[in-house]
Amino acid sequence: MSRVCSICSKKVVTGNKVSHSNRKSTRTWNVNVQKVKLIKDGKPVNAYVCTRCLRTMHKAERA
């Protein structure tokens, strides 16, 4: 499973881990994606969606 949101295309970000002595080594920040069922063109489909998009979709449903 690639960690990419199917709605906003958010993906893994890389950067530096910096120790107290200011030594740097590379690290990654993964996207919090969840497998959900969505209705697309009237058909249910499984998709990987980040939690930010899930939250926004739930807020739109309640309004």
N, C-alpha and C positions, 0 to 999 in steps of 0.2 A: 504494500500500500504506500503510495507516495503521499506525503503530507502536504496536499494542496487543496484548498477550498474550491469547490466546483462553482461557487457563486461569485466570490470576489477575487479569486486566483491568488489568495494569500499563501505564501510558502515559507520554507525554512530561511532564516536569516543568519548570517555568520558575523562574528566579531572577535574581539579579544577578551580573554579572561586575564585580569590584572591582579597580581598578588600584592601583598602588603609591601614587599620590597620592589614593586613596580616591574616585575618580570611579566612578560606577555606571552600567552599561548592562545591558539585559536580555539574557539568554541562555537556551538550552534544553539539557536533558540528555535525549538520546534513549534509548529502551529497546533493548537488544540482542536483537532478535527474529530467529528463524531459521524457515525454512519446513520443516516436518517432516510425515511421514505418520503419522497416529495411527489406531488402531482404535477406532471409536465405534459402538456398537450392532452389532458384528460386521462393520462395513464400513470399509474404509480411507478416510480423509479427509485432505486437506491442510489444515494449520493453521499459524498463526504463533504460536510459543511462545517465551517469553523463556528465556535460558540458565539462569537460576536454576531454573525449572520443569523444564527438560530434565535438569539435574543431579540434581534430586530424583527424577525418574522413573527415571533410570538407577540411582540408589542403591536405589530400591525394588525394581527388577527383580533386582538382585544379591542382595538379602537373602532 
